[in-house]
């Protein structure tokens, strides 16, 4: 996520509690492993919701873009969470 945000020239705040999860997968694993995949869309929320409705698909808002270039993950109480698990770095 950090590379995506850096390329976009923005940061983001992601909410662990909002992530859609496969059965038996924790939010920490889903966000850090790279194995849990869902299409990510970035844009004005109203436009994305309109497109999702037109296509007949679900949309889950999991965060917001921020002007701060950092990627921040928060829990349900809004407290910043430091994740331990890391996904595979394809371009490292």
CORWO-V599945 format. One record per backbone hydrogen bond with DSSP energy under -1.0 kcal/mol. NH is the residue of the N-H (numbers start at 1). CO is the residue of the C=O. E is the energy in kcal/mol with one decimal. If there is no record, write none. Layout:
nh=NH co=CO e=E
nh=NH co=CO e=E
This chain:
nh=5 co=1 e=-2.6
nh=6 co=2 e=-2.5
nh=7 co=3 e=-2.3
nh=8 co=4 e=-2.0
nh=10 co=5 e=-2.4
nh=11 co=66 e=-2.7
nh=12 co=70 e=-1.8
nh=13 co=64 e=-2.6
nh=14 co=72 e=-3.1
nh=15 co=62 e=-3.0
nh=16 co=74 e=-2.7
nh=18 co=15 e=-1.3
nh=19 co=16 e=-1.1
nh=25 co=22 e=-2.0
nh=30 co=26 e=-2.6
nh=31 co=27 e=-2.5
nh=32 co=28 e=-1.2
nh=33 co=29 e=-2.7
nh=48 co=44 e=-2.3
nh=49 co=45 e=-2.8
nh=50 co=46 e=-2.1
nh=51 co=47 e=-2.3
nh=52 co=48 e=-2.5
nh=53 co=49 e=-2.3
nh=54 co=50 e=-2.3
nh=55 co=51 e=-2.1
nh=57 co=52 e=-2.5
nh=64 co=13 e=-1.8
nh=66 co=11 e=-2.1
nh=72 co=12 e=-3.0
nh=74 co=14 e=-3.0
nh=75 co=79 e=-2.2
nh=78 co=75 e=-2.0
nh=81 co=73 e=-3.3
nh=90 co=88 e=-1.1
nh=92 co=89 e=-1.2
